[in-house]
């Protein structure tokens, strides 16, 4: 649950909004999940204070022995939020686990009818993509337990996300070899020797699972709700980052950008029915060594590629709520070594460029001991962006260009005959000329900090 210490820290380290949030989505913080141990009156006061800062609080849905207590606390939070006119939202991580529960029916099966699992994803016994349909009902009922209770209580759920990742069909690590050894996988996948076909089938199945057990039960009850999952978003067919549980395998398809092994990625999002996109813009430790840029641009370049991919690929009107993290993500136990962290200034610029490329809101993920750093840093930039809420809500991104040659980076939103532009300079590019292309015209953007509004009707 949200600890009182975190709640107090966040209230102390963030300021009430200077510009109204209007129709913009609130900010989501990892440490504000689960109903804090406060009376109804004190909880309402805390929620009002968070709302003055534009920050949401989410209920935390659990399973097992804690479930009844979680539900009671979730309903209490939701009722107070609804009375205050605030977003009613929930974290639906626990109810989606685990399809791969280690039971024999979920295992791959070899030609001698021996069952086996793939242990290349850590401690999760990854089984057969074609052996888990019998688990759908159990998982769906864990979601419906909450959905039914919210419905009975007359609550209007507005936002539900999950962080369902190391479970269900995944094509990376040693998954392909395991499937090729499995008689059931071979029967289901006549083109199993073709990785692209294998990947496409698994991602389609993965999307369908999420739709049946999670998106559909929620969206059928609350068609206007935002429902999504970590790392599931429209894209251009490529992924430029690796999650903590994924290894680079040179034998699997990839294309190098410097030393970044970008991977072809199949469409998972459209099968899910999700009503918002959830890209992941993190300072993954391994990113640093992929490029030869100056320190900040190593991080910035990769994260802007991810941001631009999602911004350009999401259909208009689909909200993009991105997971973000500033401190180096998933560093080795022995420490950072030669890896230099991203500066706060560059991180702030990255957030701005994501907003000017169509991202709508952010979700801060971080370990608890980083929250005092991450939450105010993110909040400050996000709160400043509300000065331009009109552009952010109604504007259309003008460019998704990510310069491979380090220098000036431009982003802009067009609203009618005006542009909201931002220029960030790297490797001493200040003073160099830079242009945006717009309707066949070149619009020069001079250097200088912050956002500017430029008229384009000349
Ligand atoms: Zn199998």
Boltz pocket constraint, residues with backbone or C-beta under 6 A from the ligand:
constraints:
  - pocket:
      binder: B
      contacts: [[A, 107], [A, 108], [A, 109], [A, 127], [A, 128], [A, 129], [A, 130], [A, 178], [A, 179], [A, 182], [A, 183], [A, 184], [A, 185], [A, 186]]
      max_distance: 6.0
